[in-house]
Amino acid sequence: MAEQAVEHLLVGAPPERCFAVVADLDRYPEWAADIKSVTVLSTGDGGRPARVEFRAAAFGRSTTYALEYDFSGAPGTVAWKLVAGDLTSKLDGSYHFEPAADGATEVTYALEVELRVPLPGFIKRRAQSRIMHTALQELKVRAESGA
C-alpha cells in the first residue's frame, strides 16, 4: 500500500515563479538531474500539458513513466497521477505554493510511490524521501535563479 509523504521548503521566489518552473515540463531536463527526457503526449485547457511521458534515472537504471496532470488548482497547486510506469504502479503527487514573507514561497510537495517490485518499507521510504528532497532542492535553485 502506498504511503503519502509530505515535505516543505521555503523558496526565495514568488509563488508565480515557482508555479511557472513546475508547469514548464518540457524544461525539466535542464534543471532536474534525474530527468533525462520529457515528451508531452497531450495538452489540455490553455495548452498546458495533460499527459506527459518521462524517462528518468532511478535505482541505477532508466525508467519510463507517464503522468496525467491536473492544473485545475493553478497557480496555487499542480497535481499529477501515474497512468503508466515500468518500475512504479503509483507515482501520484502535488506541489502547493503558498506566499510567505519577503516575496518567498512555502512549497509543499506531497508524493505517493508504489513500486512494482516489492521492497522493504525502509528502502521504499528512503527512495521516496530522496526523490522529494532532490526535487525540492532543484526547484529552489531553478526558481531562485530566475532561469
N, C-alpha and C positions, 0 to 999 in steps of 0.2 A: 504494500500500500504506500502511495506517495505521501510524503510529509511536506507541508509548506514551510519554507524557510523565509525569513524576512531580515533584510539589512537596511541600515540607514547611513547616509553620508551627506555632509554639508559640502555643497559645491559653490565656489565663488563666482557664480554666473547667475543671471536671472532665469526664472522658470522657462521663459520662452526660448532661451538659448539651449537649455538642457533638453527641452522637448524637440527642438529643431535637430539637434545632434542625434537623438534616438530615432526620430522619424525619418532621417535620411539614410535608409537602409543600404542603398547602393554604395555608400561610402564607408561602411563598416570595415572592410579590409584595410583601409588607410589607417585606422586607429585601434581596432580591436585585434590584438595579436593572434588569437586563436582562430579568427575567421579568415578563411583562405579565399572564398568566393561567395557572392550573393547573386541570385537570379530572381528577379521579380516575375512571378508566374502569372499574376493577375493584379489588376488595380480595382479600387472601389471608389466611393464618393470622393470627389475632388481630386481624383488621380492618385490618391495615396495607395501605397502597396496593400493588397489584401491577402495574397498568398505569396510566400517567399521561400525559396529554397536556399539553404546554406550548406557550404562544405567547410568543415572546421576540424582543427586538431583536437583530439580527445583520447585520453588514456594511451598515448603513444602511437596512435594511428589516426587515420582520417575517418570522419563520419559525415554522413549527409542526412539532413532532416528538412522538413518543410513546416513552416508555421503559418497560421492564419491570424492576421492582425485585426484588432478592434480599436478604432480611433474614435469611437463614439464619446469618450470622455475627454477628448483633446480640447485644449492643450494641457490639461491637468493630469491626464492618465493615458498611457498606452498599454494595451494588454494583448496577449497572444496565447494561442493554443496549438499544440503539436497536431499536425494532420498526417505526417508520415515521418518515419525515422528508422535508420538501420540499427542503431545502438539503444535508442530510447523509445519507450512506449508512452511516456508522458514528459513534456517539457513545456509546462504552462506557467505563465508569469505575467508580471506587470511592473511598470515604472509609474510612480506617482510623484508629481512635482509640487511642492508647497513653498510659497515665498517665505524667506527667512530675513533676518536683519541685514542691513547694509547691501541689499540687492542680491543676496545669496539665495540658494535654493536647498531645501531639505529634500533629498531624493530618497524615496523608499522603493526598494526592489524586493518583490515577492516572487518566489520560484518554487515550483513543484517538479521534481525529477523522479522518473521511474525508469530504470534500466531494463532492457530485455534480458540481460544476463544477471542472474541473482548474485548479489554481493552482500557481504556482511554490512549491517547498518552503519557502523562507524566509518567504513570506507566510502559508502554512498554519501553520508553526511559531510565527510571531508571533501569529496569531489564537488558536491553542491556548494559548499562554503567557498571553495576555490573559484568556481565559476562566478559566484556572486561578487566576491571580493575583487576579483580581476576586472569584471565588467564595470563595477562602480568606480574603481580607480582609473580605468581607461576613459570612462565617460567624464570623470572630473578633469583629467588632463585635457581632453579634447574641448570640453565646454569652456574651460578657463583660458585656453589658448586663443579662442576666437577663430580657430581654423574652420 
